[in-house]
Amino acid sequence: MKIAIVSQYYHPEPVAIPTTLAEELARRGHQVTVVTGFPNYPDGRVYSGYRLRSRQVETVRGVRVLRVPLFPDHSGRALLRMANYATFAASSTVAMAALRSADAVYVYATQMTAALGPQLWRTLGRAPYVLHVQDLWPESITGSSLVSGRVAQTIDAVLEPWLRSAYRRASHVIAIAPTMAASLESRGVDRAKLTTLLNWADESPIQSRDAPIQIRGSGERLEIVYAGNLGDLQGLDTAIRAMALLERPNHAHLHLFGSGVAEPQLRELAASLASRNVTFHGRVPPSALAAVARQSDFQLVSLRDLPIMRGTIPSKLQASLRDGVPVIASVGGDVKRLVEAFGFGLAVSPEDPGALAKAIQAAISLDGASREAMARRARHTYKTTMSLEHGVDVIERLLETAAQEGKP
């Protein structure tokens, strides 16, 4: 098939799904073109070696990539972030004219605005599209610190009709968790064209030339790692408070890798609690994180207690299971059910420092054999339910079905 992939983020940005999907589809013999922006995520600054222009075509690891202009930003300022989303939506809509011969379009919808171009072109009788929903809108906007009050209500009122239209015109809609699928169905998505597919992690080997980061302390200290966005929705204040509640704080250490809009407040909280068992490492390259994962005893998965979060499975869960690292989850909904069903870690309800502290104490008490059993279950769960091969098989079939529906 001739497949177009529309994603605001793409390699060299650290977003695995659209990049690995494009490369695997190309490896399987499909003709793939990616429409994306100029790389600027997660700092909001255009990467070295790139400069904004009307368009740029390049070949990235064997895949044709068409880059279109956008307003680079990843700040906590609502107007700037909206400009970032809107400019990519407009540019990619125009760029779709160059892909009129595509058989089917895949939309990576971590921002639903990426669906605007495929939706418009489908209305004009062009290629059908498969919508891969990563974050539920408008809650991802109105539930964050970007907007509040009447502004949030206005955004809800404006986006709801458009979102329903985008779902309705899609040939198929993919949800990344069972609760998200149920929510999409309640918003009018036909169950017959709705599939639940857990995301996969980046499975490409990472070669690091950097000096490895050492997190191992002395003695039998439990090393817990969180790697990802330090944002409002992650609820990491709960983890910092839990570390302060441990009976023996020196028996566990929490390592935070990454940055985000909530980082200043989290650092202030750790300082106010005089937390000696919490370390902020800042942002490090993915190659360094691979070595850190091998040293950690548990990976922390944390989200706030919001309805939208109950149907969200953060990518760090898949990365942990891929690496065979058990998790401590302070998350409700689907993540909590997965941990309890497959037994690859410990799970508690979100935003409960006392419960999380007890889970960490339980992890400290586990012997080596119990931890190794959790690690084996983690690897098995990933291989059987979340792997790249399984995910691409499903998406390839959906694109083939869409392409058949789109033929005159």
Buried (B, 14 or more C-beta within 10 A) or exposed (E): BBBBBBBBBBBEBBBBBBBBBBBBBBEEEBBBBBBBBBBBBBBBEBBEEBEBEEBBEEEBEEBBBBBBBBBBBBEBEBEBBBBBBBBBBBBBBBBBEBBEEBBBBBBBBBBBBBBBBBBBBBEEEBBBBBBBBBBBBBBBBBBBEBBEEEEBEEBBEEBEEBBEBBBEBBBBBBBBBBBBBBBBBEEEBEEEBBBBBBBBBBBEEEEBEEEEBEBEBEEEBBBBBBBBBBBBBBBBBBBBBBBBBBEEBEBBBBBBBBBBBBBEEBBEBBEEBEBEBBEBBEBBEBEBBBBBBEBBBBBBBBBBBBEBBBBBBBBBBBBBBBBBBBBBBBBBBBBBBBBEEBBBBBBBEBBBBEBBBBBBBEBBEBEEEEBEBBBBBBBBBBEEBBBBEBBBBEBBEBBBBBBEEBEE
